[in-house]
Amino acid sequence: MSNAPVRGFQTCEFAGRLAAAQGLMQAQGLAGMLLTTEAELRYFSGFQSLFWQSPARPWFLFLPSQGAPVAVIPEIGAALMRGTWVEDIRTWAAPCPEDEGISLLTDLLAPYAQSGARVGMLKGPETILRMPLGDYERLLAGLPDLEIVDATAIVRQLRMVKSEAEIEKLAHICAIGSRSFAKMPQLVHEGLPLDDLFREFRREALAQGADDVPYLVGGAAQGGYVDVISPPSSRGLQAGDIVMLDTGATWDGYFCDFDRNFAIGRAEDLPRRAYDTLWRATEAGLLAAKPGARCCDVFHAMQSVIVEMDSSGGEVGRLGHGLGMQLTEWPSHAAFDTTEIVENMVLTLEPSLSYGDGRIMVHEENIVIRATGPELLTTRAAPELPVL
């Protein structure tokens, strides 16, 4: 759309990310980092492709603590990678199960192994290896003097705080999601199958300018839904249903992640009360989410309102999380997470509660942290449960 931000990033954005990573690596005595997952490769290189959906090929990016990044990738990705700022690109013809880039990686890392260097990889929570475990074991066997250490904290520290260019993309996709939800009165009617509503919403989000809607979940049932991750059924919407859609639409590789609740025809007292409680819990989260606070502080602020209606506090592990190139990122608004909230974090506030006979309700907004406090990226939900 005409008001969309510029796609991609300037080279200086990637150079700044690399320089920040190299400073942290040098401070921790690492000779480099080996990255194997989509978000990390994209963050440091700009390489963006749906080909990650195929499990047949691994992809690697090595960031030395000094010097330029090195991509070790299947040949099919070479042309796309050459369009990024990465110049050192080493490829193999893949799939090649007997050697999926392992010999290339071994050659690259051998000088570091000879000096007994420490190289970081992601080992912590919310990370995956994304290469065959057998290949990883063979790589280490061929580099016996290389020390692999956990570099999760380095990457997490960098990715948690967004640049203004990233925030602009996140604001854009959140606006697209908000405009799509604003069309719900035109999309919903009694008798409409829930799976058709999902299709209609996806079409609307695409029409509003989303690149894709890879995540859309929700539910609909009399008086409230019972889970928030199910695929939609073909059951027709009925008067008295509470409907929730939770969307993760994307634009230029960045996600929005928020939901909206609606009643069909009429709403009973319990779902109205649940909605009001969650709306006020979100207000409490907005007041608490400011620079210097901790994520656990935001969690307790929201939970203190939730327990007015749900004495269990919702029995969930967290009430929101980071947002960016992935639908959910670090940190978590949870009792265990003492991460300090700082300016330019992009976060979700996601209070939830249980009520009635096994019913639940979830509410979610997306925010960016500014020096003066949170700024909504989503259009704030109505203060009372909308009846359509």
JOWOPE-V554969 format. One record per residue. N is the residue number from 0. RES is the residue in three letters. OMEGA is omega in degrees with one decimal (999 if undefined). BURIAL is I if it has 24 or more other ideal C-beta (glycine too) atoms within 12 Angstrom, else O. D_CENTER is the distance of its C-alpha to the mean C-alpha in Angstrom with 1 decimal. Layout:
n->N res->RES omega->OMEGA burial->BURIAL d_center->D_CENTER
n->N res->RES omega->OMEGA burial->BURIAL d_center->D_CENTER
This chain:
n->0 res->MET omega->-171.0 burial->O d_center->23.3
n->1 res->SER omega->-178.2 burial->O d_center->25.7
n->2 res->ASN omega->-177.9 burial->O d_center->23.7
n->3 res->ALA omega->173.4 burial->O d_center->20.5
n->4 res->PRO omega->174.7 burial->I d_center->19.6
n->5 res->VAL omega->178.2 burial->O d_center->20.8
n->6 res->ARG omega->179.7 burial->O d_center->18.6
n->7 res->GLY omega->-179.2 burial->O d_center->17.8
n->8 res->PHE omega->172.0 burial->I d_center->18.8
n->9 res->GLN omega->179.2 burial->O d_center->22.2
n->10 res->THR omega->-178.8 burial->O d_center->23.3
n->11 res->CYS omega->177.4 burial->O d_center->23.6
n->12 res->GLU omega->-179.2 burial->I d_center->19.9
n->13 res->PHE omega->178.0 burial->I d_center->19.5
n->14 res->ALA omega->177.9 burial->O d_center->22.8
n->15 res->GLY omega->177.7 burial->O d_center->21.6
n->16 res->ARG omega->179.3 burial->I d_center->18.6
n->17 res->LEU omega->-179.0 burial->I d_center->21.0
n->18 res->ALA omega->178.7 burial->O d_center->23.6
n->19 res->ALA omega->178.0 burial->I d_center->21.5
n->20 res->ALA omega->-179.3 burial->I d_center->20.4
n->21 res->GLN omega->176.1 burial->I d_center->24.1
n->22 res->GLY omega->179.3 burial->O d_center->25.3
n->23 res->LEU omega->177.6 burial->I d_center->23.3
n->24 res->MET omega->-179.2 burial->I d_center->24.4
n->25 res->GLN omega->179.3 burial->O d_center->28.0
n->26 res->ALA omega->-178.3 burial->O d_center->27.9
n->27 res->GLN omega->176.0 burial->O d_center->27.0
n->28 res->GLY omega->178.0 burial->O d_center->29.4
n->29 res->LEU omega->176.9 burial->I d_center->27.2
n->30 res->ALA omega->-180.0 burial->I d_center->28.6
n->31 res->GLY omega->175.6 burial->I d_center->25.2
n->32 res->MET omega->174.5 burial->I d_center->21.9
n->33 res->LEU omega->-176.7 burial->I d_center->21.3
n->34 res->LEU omega->-173.5 burial->I d_center->17.8
n->35 res->THR omega->-173.3 burial->I d_center->17.2
n->36 res->THR omega->-169.9 burial->I d_center->13.6
n->37 res->GLU omega->-175.3 burial->I d_center->12.1
n->38 res->ALA omega->-178.4 burial->I d_center->9.5
n->39 res->GLU omega->176.3 burial->I d_center->12.3
n->40 res->LEU omega->-179.8 burial->I d_center->14.9
n->41 res->ARG omega->-177.9 burial->I d_center->13.4
n->42 res->TYR omega->-174.9 burial->I d_center->12.8
n->43 res->PHE omega->-177.0 burial->I d_center->16.5
n->44 res->SER omega->-172.0 burial->I d_center->18.2
n->45 res->GLY omega->-179.6 burial->I d_center->16.7
n->46 res->PHE omega->-176.6 burial->I d_center->17.2
n->47 res->GLN omega->-177.2 burial->I d_center->15.3
n->48 res->SER omega->173.0 burial->I d_center->16.5
n->49 res->LEU omega->-178.1 burial->O d_center->16.0
n->50 res->PHE omega->174.5 burial->O d_center->18.5
n->51 res->TRP omega->179.2 burial->I d_center->15.9
n->52 res->GLN omega->179.0 burial->O d_center->16.4
n->53 res->SER omega->178.9 burial->O d_center->19.8
n->54 res->PRO omega->-173.0 burial->O d_center->20.2
n->55 res->ALA omega->-172.9 burial->O d_center->23.7
n->56 res->ARG omega->170.2 burial->I d_center->22.8
n->57 res->PRO omega->179.6 burial->I d_center->21.1
n->58 res->TRP omega->-175.4 burial->I d_center->20.1
n->59 res->PHE omega->171.7 burial->I d_center->20.8
n->60 res->LEU omega->178.3 burial->I d_center->20.6
n->61 res->PHE omega->176.2 burial->I d_center->22.9
n->62 res->LEU omega->176.1 burial->I d_center->22.8
n->63 res->PRO omega->178.9 burial->I d_center->26.3
n->64 res->SER omega->171.5 burial->I d_center->26.9
n->65 res->GLN omega->178.3 burial->O d_center->29.3
n->66 res->GLY omega->-171.3 burial->O d_center->29.4
n->67 res->ALA omega->178.0 burial->I d_center->27.2
n->68 res->PRO omega->179.1 burial->I d_center->24.4
n->69 res->VAL omega->176.3 burial->I d_center->25.5
n->70 res->ALA omega->173.9 burial->I d_center->23.8
n->71 res->VAL omega->-167.0 burial->I d_center->25.1
n->72 res->ILE omega->172.9 burial->I d_center->24.1
n->73 res->PRO omega->-176.9 burial->I d_center->25.8
n->74 res->GLU omega->-177.9 burial->I d_center->28.3
n->75 res->ILE omega->179.9 burial->O d_center->26.6
n->76 res->GLY omega->-173.5 burial->I d_center->23.9
n->77 res->ALA omega->-177.2 burial->I d_center->26.5
n->78 res->ALA omega->179.1 burial->O d_center->27.1
n->79 res->LEU omega->179.8 burial->I d_center->23.5
n->80 res->MET omega->178.4 burial->I d_center->23.1
n->81 res->ARG omega->175.8 burial->O d_center->26.3
n->82 res->GLY omega->176.0 burial->O d_center->24.8
n->83 res->THR omega->179.4 burial->I d_center->22.5
n->84 res->TRP omega->-178.7 burial->I d_center->24.0
n->85 res->VAL omega->-178.0 burial->I d_center->24.5
n->86 res->GLU omega->-178.7 burial->O d_center->28.2
n->87 res->ASP omega->-175.1 burial->I d_center->28.8
n->88 res->ILE omega->-178.3 burial->I d_center->27.7
n->89 res->ARG omega->-170.3 burial->I d_center->29.2
n->90 res->THR omega->170.6 burial->I d_center->29.0
n->91 res->TRP omega->178.2 burial->I d_center->30.5
n->92 res->ALA omega->-175.4 burial->O d_center->31.3
n->93 res->ALA omega->3.8 burial->I d_center->28.8
n->94 res->PRO omega->177.8 burial->O d_center->28.7
n->95 res->CYS omega->-170.8 burial->O d_center->31.1
n->96 res->PRO omega->-178.2 burial->O d_center->30.7
n->97 res->GLU omega->179.0 burial->O d_center->33.4
n->98 res->ASP omega->179.3 burial->I d_center->31.7
n->99 res->GLU omega->177.3 burial->I d_center->28.1
n->100 res->GLY omega->-174.9 burial->I d_center->28.2
n->101 res->ILE omega->179.6 burial->I d_center->29.5
n->102 res->SER omega->176.7 burial->O d_center->32.7
n->103 res->LEU omega->177.6 burial->I d_center->31.0
n->104 res->LEU omega->179.5 burial->I d_center->28.8
n->105 res->THR omega->177.6 burial->I d_center->31.9
n->106 res->ASP omega->-178.8 burial->O d_center->33.8
n->107 res->LEU omega->-173.0 burial->I d_center->31.1
n->108 res->LEU omega->-176.8 burial->I d_center->30.8
n->109 res->ALA omega->179.3 burial->O d_center->34.5
n->110 res->PRO omega->177.6 burial->O d_center->35.6
n->111 res->TYR omega->179.1 burial->I d_center->33.1
n->112 res->ALA omega->-178.8 burial->I d_center->34.3
n->113 res->GLN omega->179.1 burial->O d_center->37.9
n->114 res->SER omega->178.7 burial->O d_center->37.4
n->115 res->GLY omega->-174.6 burial->O d_center->35.5
n->116 res->ALA omega->175.8 burial->I d_center->32.4
n->117 res->ARG omega->179.6 burial->I d_center->29.2
n->118 res->VAL omega->-177.7 burial->I d_center->26.0
n->119 res->GLY omega->168.6 burial->I d_center->22.5
n->120 res->MET omega->-179.4 burial->I d_center->19.9
n->121 res->LEU omega->-178.2 burial->I d_center->16.8
n->122 res->LYS omega->-168.3 burial->I d_center->18.2
n->123 res->GLY omega->179.4 burial->O d_center->16.3
n->124 res->PRO omega->176.9 burial->O d_center->14.0
n->125 res->GLU omega->174.4 burial->I d_center->10.7
n->126 res->THR omega->175.9 burial->I d_center->12.3
n->127 res->ILE omega->179.5 burial->O d_center->14.5
n->128 res->LEU omega->-178.6 burial->O d_center->17.6
n->129 res->ARG omega->165.2 burial->I d_center->17.3
n->130 res->MET omega->-179.6 burial->I d_center->21.0
n->131 res->PRO omega->-179.8 burial->O d_center->24.0
n->132 res->LEU omega->178.0 burial->O d_center->25.0
n->133 res->GLY omega->177.4 burial->O d_center->28.5
n->134 res->ASP omega->178.5 burial->I d_center->27.8
n->135 res->TYR omega->178.9 burial->I d_center->26.2
n->136 res->GLU omega->177.8 burial->O d_center->29.3
n->137 res->ARG omega->177.8 burial->O d_center->31.5
n->138 res->LEU omega->-179.5 burial->I d_center->29.9
n->139 res->LEU omega->178.8 burial->I d_center->30.5
n->140 res->ALA omega->178.5 burial->O d_center->34.0
n->141 res->GLY omega->-179.8 burial->O d_center->34.8
n->142 res->LEU omega->-169.6 burial->I d_center->33.8
n->143 res->PRO omega->-177.4 burial->O d_center->35.4
n->144 res->ASP omega->177.9 burial->O d_center->35.6
n->145 res->LEU omega->179.0 burial->I d_center->32.0
n->146 res->GLU omega->178.3 burial->O d_center->30.1
n->147 res->ILE omega->-178.8 burial->I d_center->26.4
n->148 res->VAL omega->-176.7 burial->I d_center->24.7
n->149 res->ASP omega->179.3 burial->O d_center->21.2
n->150 res->ALA omega->-177.3 burial->I d_center->19.3
n->151 res->THR omega->-175.5 burial->I d_center->16.0
n->152 res->ALA omega->-179.7 burial->I d_center->16.9
n->153 res->ILE omega->-177.6 burial->I d_center->17.6
n->154 res->VAL omega->179.3 burial->I d_center->14.3
n->155 res->ARG omega->-179.7 burial->I d_center->12.5
n->156 res->GLN omega->-179.1 burial->I d_center->15.0
n->157 res->LEU omega->-172.8 burial->I d_center->14.5
n->158 res->ARG omega->-179.4 burial->I d_center->10.8
n->159 res->MET omega->-177.0 burial->I d_center->10.6
n->160 res->VAL omega->-173.5 burial->I d_center->13.1
n->161 res->LYS omega->171.0 burial->I d_center->12.6
n->162 res->SER omega->177.7 burial->I d_center->15.7
n->163 res->GLU omega->177.8 burial->O d_center->17.3
n->164 res->ALA omega->175.9 burial->I d_center->16.7
n->165 res->GLU omega->-179.1 burial->I d_center->12.9
n->166 res->ILE omega->178.7 burial->I d_center->13.4
n->167 res->GLU omega->178.3 burial->I d_center->15.8
n->168 res->LYS omega->179.3 burial->I d_center->13.4
n->169 res->LEU omega->177.3 burial->I d_center->10.9
n->170 res->ALA omega->-178.3 burial->I d_center->14.1
n->171 res->HIS omega->-178.7 burial->I d_center->15.4
n->172 res->ILE omega->175.6 burial->I d_center->12.8
n->173 res->CYS omega->176.7 burial->I d_center->12.9
n->174 res->ALA omega->176.6 burial->I d_center->16.7
n->175 res->ILE omega->177.9 burial->I d_center->16.7
n->176 res->GLY omega->179.9 burial->I d_center->15.0
n->177 res->SER omega->177.9 burial->I d_center->17.6
n->178 res->ARG omega->179.1 burial->I d_center->20.4
n->179 res->SER omega->177.7 burial->I d_center->19.6
n->180 res->PHE omega->178.7 burial->I d_center->19.8
n->181 res->ALA omega->179.7 burial->I d_center->23.0
n->182 res->LYS omega->-176.8 burial->O d_center->24.5
n->183 res->MET omega->178.7 burial->I d_center->24.4
n->184 res->PRO omega->178.1 burial->O d_center->28.1
n->185 res->GLN omega->-177.0 burial->O d_center->29.0
n->186 res->LEU omega->-170.1 burial->I d_center->27.0
n->187 res->VAL omega->168.6 burial->I d_center->27.9
n->188 res->HIS omega->179.9 burial->O d_center->31.4
n->189 res->GLU omega->-178.4 burial->O d_center->33.1
n->190 res->GLY omega->179.7 burial->O d_center->33.5
n->191 res->LEU omega->176.0 burial->I d_center->30.5
n->192 res->PRO omega->-177.1 burial->O d_center->28.9
n->193 res->LEU omega->180.0 burial->I d_center->25.4
n->194 res->ASP omega->174.9 burial->O d_center->24.3
n->195 res->ASP omega->176.1 burial->O d_center->25.9
n->196 res->LEU omega->176.5 burial->I d_center->24.1
n->197 res->PHE omega->179.9 burial->I d_center->20.7
n->198 res->ARG omega->179.6 burial->O d_center->22.3
n->199 res->GLU omega->-179.4 burial->I d_center->23.6
n->200 res->PHE omega->178.1 burial->I d_center->20.3
n->201 res->ARG omega->179.2 burial->I d_center->18.7
n->202 res->ARG omega->179.9 burial->O d_center->21.8
n->203 res->GLU omega->179.3 burial->I d_center->21.6
n->204 res->ALA omega->177.3 burial->I d_center->18.1
n->205 res->LEU omega->178.5 burial->I d_center->19.3
n->206 res->ALA omega->179.4 burial->O d_center->22.5
n->207 res->GLN omega->174.9 burial->I d_center->20.8
n->208 res->GLY omega->176.6 burial->I d_center->19.2
n->209 res->ALA omega->173.1 burial->I d_center->15.9
n->210 res->ASP omega->-176.2 burial->I d_center->15.7
n->211 res->ASP omega->173.0 burial->I d_center->14.3
n->212 res->VAL omega->-174.8 burial->I d_center->13.2
n->213 res->PRO omega->-178.6 burial->I d_center->11.8
n->214 res->TYR omega->173.5 burial->I d_center->10.7
n->215 res->LEU omega->179.0 burial->I d_center->13.6
n->216 res->VAL omega->178.6 burial->I d_center->15.1
n->217 res->GLY omega->-179.3 burial->I d_center->17.7
n->218 res->GLY omega->177.3 burial->I d_center->21.3
n->219 res->ALA omega->177.6 burial->I d_center->24.8
n->220 res->ALA omega->-179.5 burial->I d_center->27.9
n->221 res->GLN omega->175.9 burial->I d_center->30.9
n->222 res->GLY omega->-179.9 burial->I d_center->30.2
n->223 res->GLY omega->-178.3 burial->I d_center->26.6
n->224 res->TYR omega->-174.0 burial->I d_center->24.2
n->225 res->VAL omega->172.4 burial->I d_center->23.9
n->226 res->ASP omega->-172.6 burial->O d_center->20.4
n->227 res->VAL omega->-178.0 burial->I d_center->17.0
n->228 res->ILE omega->-175.7 burial->O d_center->15.8
n->229 res->SER omega->165.7 burial->O d_center->18.9
n->230 res->PRO omega->-175.7 burial->O d_center->19.6
n->231 res->PRO omega->173.8 burial->I d_center->22.0
n->232 res->SER omega->177.8 burial->O d_center->25.7
n->233 res->SER omega->178.6 burial->O d_center->28.5
n->234 res->ARG omega->178.1 burial->O d_center->30.1
n->235 res->GLY omega->177.9 burial->O d_center->31.3
n->236 res->LEU omega->-177.0 burial->I d_center->30.2
n->237 res->GLN omega->174.8 burial->O d_center->33.0
n->238 res->ALA omega->-176.8 burial->O d_center->34.2
n->239 res->GLY omega->176.0 burial->O d_center->32.9
n->240 res->ASP omega->165.0 burial->I d_center->29.5
n->241 res->ILE omega->-176.3 burial->I d_center->26.4
n->242 res->VAL omega->174.1 burial->I d_center->23.6
n->243 res->MET omega->169.8 burial->I d_center->19.9
n->244 res->LEU omega->178.9 burial->I d_center->17.3
n->245 res->ASP omega->-173.2 burial->I d_center->13.5
n->246 res->THR omega->167.1 burial->I d_center->11.8
n->247 res->GLY omega->176.3 burial->I d_center->8.6
n->248 res->ALA omega->-177.1 burial->I d_center->10.7
n->249 res->THR omega->169.4 burial->I d_center->10.2
n->250 res->TRP omega->-178.4 burial->I d_center->12.6
n->251 res->ASP omega->174.1 burial->I d_center->13.4
n->252 res->GLY omega->179.0 burial->I d_center->10.2
n->253 res->TYR omega->-172.6 burial->I d_center->8.0
n->254 res->PHE omega->151.8 burial->I d_center->6.4
n->255 res->CYS omega->176.7 burial->I d_center->8.2
n->256 res->ASP omega->177.3 burial->I d_center->7.8
n->257 res->PHE omega->-177.1 burial->I d_center->11.4
n->258 res->ASP omega->173.0 burial->I d_center->14.6
n->259 res->ARG omega->179.9 burial->I d_center->18.3
n->260 res->ASN omega->-179.9 burial->I d_center->21.3
n->261 res->PHE omega->170.4 burial->I d_center->24.7
n->262 res->ALA omega->177.9 burial->I d_center->28.2
n->263 res->ILE omega->174.1 burial->I d_center->30.4
n->264 res->GLY omega->-178.6 burial->O d_center->33.9
n->265 res->ARG omega->178.0 burial->O d_center->34.2
n->266 res->ALA omega->177.2 burial->I d_center->32.4
n->267 res->GLU omega->-174.2 burial->I d_center->34.0
n->268 res->ASP omega->-175.3 burial->O d_center->34.1
n->269 res->LEU omega->177.8 burial->I d_center->31.7
n->270 res->PRO omega->175.2 burial->I d_center->28.6
n->271 res->ARG omega->178.9 burial->I d_center->29.7
n->272 res->ARG omega->179.2 burial->I d_center->29.8
n->273 res->ALA omega->-179.9 burial->I d_center->26.5
n->274 res->TYR omega->179.9 burial->I d_center->24.9
n->275 res->ASP omega->179.9 burial->I d_center->26.9
n->276 res->THR omega->-179.3 burial->I d_center->25.9
n->277 res->LEU omega->177.5 burial->I d_center->22.2
n->278 res->TRP omega->179.2 burial->I d_center->22.7
n->279 res->ARG omega->175.1 burial->I d_center->24.7
n->280 res->ALA omega->177.0 burial->I d_center->22.2
n->281 res->THR omega->175.7 burial->I d_center->19.6
n->282 res->GLU omega->177.9 burial->I d_center->22.5
n->283 res->ALA omega->176.9 burial->I d_center->23.0
n->284 res->GLY omega->178.4 burial->I d_center->19.4
n->285 res->LEU omega->178.5 burial->I d_center->19.8
n->286 res->LEU omega->-175.7 burial->O d_center->23.0
n->287 res->ALA omega->-173.2 burial->I d_center->21.7
n->288 res->ALA omega->-179.1 burial->I d_center->18.6
n->289 res->LYS omega->-179.0 burial->I d_center->20.5
n->290 res->PRO omega->-179.7 burial->O d_center->20.9
n->291 res->GLY omega->174.7 burial->O d_center->22.7
n->292 res->ALA omega->176.5 burial->I d_center->21.5
n->293 res->ARG omega->179.6 burial->I d_center->19.6
n->294 res->CYS omega->177.9 burial->I d_center->16.6
n->295 res->CYS omega->176.1 burial->I d_center->19.3
n->296 res->ASP omega->178.2 burial->I d_center->21.3
n->297 res->VAL omega->177.0 burial->I d_center->18.8
n->298 res->PHE omega->-176.7 burial->I d_center->18.6
n->299 res->HIS omega->177.3 burial->I d_center->22.4
n->300 res->ALA omega->179.6 burial->I d_center->22.9
n->301 res->MET omega->-178.3 burial->I d_center->21.1
n->302 res->GLN omega->-179.4 burial->I d_center->22.7
n->303 res->SER omega->175.5 burial->I d_center->26.1
n->304 res->VAL omega->-178.3 burial->I d_center->26.0
n->305 res->ILE omega->-175.5 burial->I d_center->24.6
n->306 res->VAL omega->173.3 burial->O d_center->27.6
n->307 res->GLU omega->-178.5 burial->O d_center->30.0
n->308 res->MET omega->-175.8 burial->I d_center->29.4
n->309 res->ASP omega->-175.4 burial->I d_center->27.7
n->310 res->SER omega->178.0 burial->O d_center->29.5
n->311 res->SER omega->-177.0 burial->O d_center->27.0
n->312 res->GLY omega->179.5 burial->I d_center->24.3
n->313 res->GLY omega->179.2 burial->I d_center->22.2
n->314 res->GLU omega->177.0 burial->O d_center->22.2
n->315 res->VAL omega->-178.5 burial->I d_center->18.4
n->316 res->GLY omega->-178.5 burial->O d_center->16.8
n->317 res->ARG omega->-178.3 burial->I d_center->14.6
n->318 res->LEU omega->179.7 burial->I d_center->14.5
n->319 res->GLY omega->-170.4 burial->I d_center->11.1
n->320 res->HIS omega->173.8 burial->I d_center->8.4
n->321 res->GLY omega->-175.5 burial->I d_center->6.6
n->322 res->LEU omega->178.7 burial->I d_center->4.5
n->323 res->GLY omega->177.5 burial->I d_center->5.0
n->324 res->MET omega->175.5 burial->I d_center->5.5
n->325 res->GLN omega->-178.7 burial->I d_center->2.6
n->326 res->LEU omega->173.7 burial->I d_center->2.4
n->327 res->THR omega->178.4 burial->I d_center->3.1
n->328 res->GLU omega->172.7 burial->I d_center->4.6
n->329 res->TRP omega->4.3 burial->I d_center->8.4
n->330 res->PRO omega->177.2 burial->I d_center->10.5
n->331 res->SER omega->169.3 burial->I d_center->11.5
n->332 res->HIS omega->-174.4 burial->I d_center->14.1
n->333 res->ALA omega->-178.3 burial->I d_center->16.5
n->334 res->ALA omega->-176.8 burial->O d_center->20.1
n->335 res->PHE omega->-169.5 burial->O d_center->19.6
n->336 res->ASP omega->-179.9 burial->I d_center->17.2
n->337 res->THR omega->179.0 burial->O d_center->19.5
n->338 res->THR omega->177.7 burial->I d_center->17.1
n->339 res->GLU omega->176.8 burial->O d_center->18.7
n->340 res->ILE omega->-178.0 burial->I d_center->17.1
n->341 res->VAL omega->-178.9 burial->I d_center->17.9
n->342 res->GLU omega->177.5 burial->I d_center->18.2
n->343 res->ASN omega->164.4 burial->I d_center->15.4
n->344 res->MET omega->172.5 burial->I d_center->12.5
n->345 res->VAL omega->-169.6 burial->I d_center->10.1
n->346 res->LEU omega->167.9 burial->I d_center->9.6
n->347 res->THR omega->167.6 burial->I d_center->9.9
n->348 res->LEU omega->-169.6 burial->I d_center->13.3
n->349 res->GLU omega->176.5 burial->I d_center->13.7
n->350 res->PRO omega->178.3 burial->I d_center->17.2
n->351 res->SER omega->178.3 burial->I d_center->18.8
n->352 res->LEU omega->175.4 burial->I d_center->22.4
n->353 res->SER omega->178.4 burial->I d_center->25.0
n->354 res->TYR omega->176.0 burial->I d_center->28.2
n->355 res->GLY omega->-176.5 burial->I d_center->31.3
n->356 res->ASP omega->176.9 burial->O d_center->31.7
n->357 res->GLY omega->178.5 burial->O d_center->28.3
n->358 res->ARG omega->175.4 burial->I d_center->26.4
n->359 res->ILE omega->172.4 burial->I d_center->23.1
n->360 res->MET omega->179.9 burial->I d_center->21.2
n->361 res->VAL omega->173.9 burial->I d_center->17.7
n->362 res->HIS omega->-176.9 burial->I d_center->16.9
n->363 res->GLU omega->173.3 burial->I d_center->13.8
n->364 res->GLU omega->177.1 burial->I d_center->13.7
n->365 res->ASN omega->-175.8 burial->I d_center->11.5
n->366 res->ILE omega->168.2 burial->I d_center->13.3
n->367 res->VAL omega->-179.0 burial->I d_center->14.0
n->368 res->ILE omega->175.5 burial->I d_center->16.4
n->369 res->ARG omega->-177.3 burial->O d_center->19.7
n->370 res->ALA omega->-177.8 burial->O d_center->22.9
n->371 res->THR omega->-179.0 burial->O d_center->24.4
n->372 res->GLY omega->-175.6 burial->O d_center->21.5
n->373 res->PRO omega->174.2 burial->I d_center->18.5
n->374 res->GLU omega->-179.5 burial->I d_center->18.4
n->375 res->LEU omega->171.1 burial->I d_center->17.0
n->376 res->LEU omega->174.7 burial->I d_center->14.9
n->377 res->THR omega->171.5 burial->I d_center->15.4
n->378 res->THR omega->-172.9 burial->O d_center->19.1
n->379 res->ARG omega->177.8 burial->I d_center->20.0
n->380 res->ALA omega->177.6 burial->I d_center->21.0
n->381 res->ALA omega->-178.8 burial->O d_center->24.7
n->382 res->PRO omega->176.4 burial->O d_center->26.3
n->383 res->GLU omega->-177.9 burial->O d_center->28.1
n->384 res->LEU omega->178.8 burial->I d_center->27.0
n->385 res->PRO omega->175.5 burial->I d_center->27.6
n->386 res->VAL omega->-176.9 burial->I d_center->30.2
n->387 res->LEU omega->999 burial->I d_center->30.2
